[in-house]
Amino acid sequence: MLAYLIVRALRRAWAAFELTVEGGLQQLATLCSLEVRVPGQAACQKIPTPREESQQLLAALDIPVPEVQPSRNIRVVPRKKRPDQRKAE
């Protein structure tokens, strides 16, 4: 039910754009962050200026994009094993 409500809200907010919810989410998937490290100081995540299309989609949702966010030094490890790591059944 929550997914339905989210899709419905996105569809309503992006009604002025000629794209589907899936297309809008694919556009927003291009957002990224870069880690900036200065010796002797804390690291931070710099968020480059999003593309114009992404800015418009976020503005339609009233979501501001921060310029930086603190680095938490979190390491992401995939849980899914590669086929060569799986046990033979």
C-alpha positions as CSV (number, residue, x, y, z in Angstrom):
1,M,0.0,0.0,0.0
2,L,2.9,2.4,0.8
3,A,4.4,1.8,-2.6
4,Y,1.1,2.6,-4.3
5,L,0.8,5.9,-2.3
6,I,4.3,6.9,-3.2
7,V,3.8,6.2,-6.9
8,R,0.5,8.1,-6.8
9,A,2.2,11.1,-5.2
10,L,5.0,11.1,-7.7
11,R,2.6,10.8,-10.6
12,R,0.6,13.8,-9.3
13,A,3.8,15.9,-8.7
14,W,5.3,15.1,-12.1
15,A,2.0,15.4,-14.1
16,A,3.4,18.5,-15.9
17,F,6.4,16.5,-17.2
18,E,6.2,14.2,-20.2
19,L,7.6,11.1,-18.4
20,T,6.4,8.2,-16.4
21,V,7.2,7.6,-12.7
22,E,9.7,5.0,-13.7
23,G,11.4,7.5,-16.1
24,G,11.6,10.1,-13.4
25,L,13.1,7.6,-10.9
26,Q,15.7,6.6,-13.6
27,Q,16.5,10.3,-14.0
28,L,16.9,10.7,-10.2
29,A,19.2,7.6,-10.1
30,T,21.9,9.7,-11.8
31,L,22.3,11.7,-8.6
32,C,25.6,11.0,-6.8
33,S,28.0,12.2,-4.2
34,L,31.7,12.6,-4.1
35,E,33.9,12.1,-1.0
36,V,36.1,15.1,-0.3
37,R,39.0,14.6,2.1
38,V,41.3,17.3,3.4
39,P,44.3,16.1,5.4
40,G,43.9,16.7,9.1
41,Q,40.2,17.5,8.8
42,A,37.0,15.5,8.6
43,A,35.8,14.1,5.3
44,C,32.5,15.2,3.8
45,Q,30.3,14.1,0.9
46,K,30.0,16.8,-1.8
47,I,26.9,16.6,-3.9
48,P,27.5,18.0,-7.4
49,T,24.8,20.2,-9.0
50,P,22.2,17.9,-10.4
51,R,21.2,18.0,-14.0
52,E,18.4,20.4,-15.0
53,E,15.8,17.6,-15.4
54,S,16.7,16.2,-11.9
55,Q,16.4,19.7,-10.4
56,Q,13.0,20.2,-11.9
57,L,11.8,16.8,-10.6
58,L,13.0,17.5,-7.1
59,A,11.6,21.0,-7.1
60,A,8.2,19.6,-8.1
61,L,8.4,17.4,-5.0
62,D,9.6,20.3,-2.9
63,I,12.9,18.5,-2.0
64,P,16.0,20.6,-1.5
65,V,19.3,19.0,-2.4
66,P,22.0,19.7,0.2
67,E,25.5,20.8,-1.0
68,V,27.3,18.5,1.5
69,Q,26.6,15.8,4.0
70,P,28.9,14.5,6.7
71,S,30.9,11.3,5.9
72,R,30.0,8.4,8.2
73,N,32.7,6.0,6.9
74,I,30.1,3.3,6.2
75,R,31.3,0.4,4.1
76,V,28.7,-1.2,1.9
77,V,29.1,-5.0,1.4
78,P,26.7,-6.8,-0.9
79,R,24.8,-9.7,0.8
80,K,24.2,-11.6,-2.4
81,K,26.8,-14.1,-3.2
82,R,28.3,-14.5,-6.6
83,P,27.5,-17.7,-8.4
84,D,31.1,-19.0,-8.0
85,Q,30.7,-18.5,-4.2
86,R,27.5,-20.5,-3.8
87,K,27.6,-24.1,-2.6
88,A,26.7,-26.7,-5.2
89,E,23.3,-28.2,-4.5
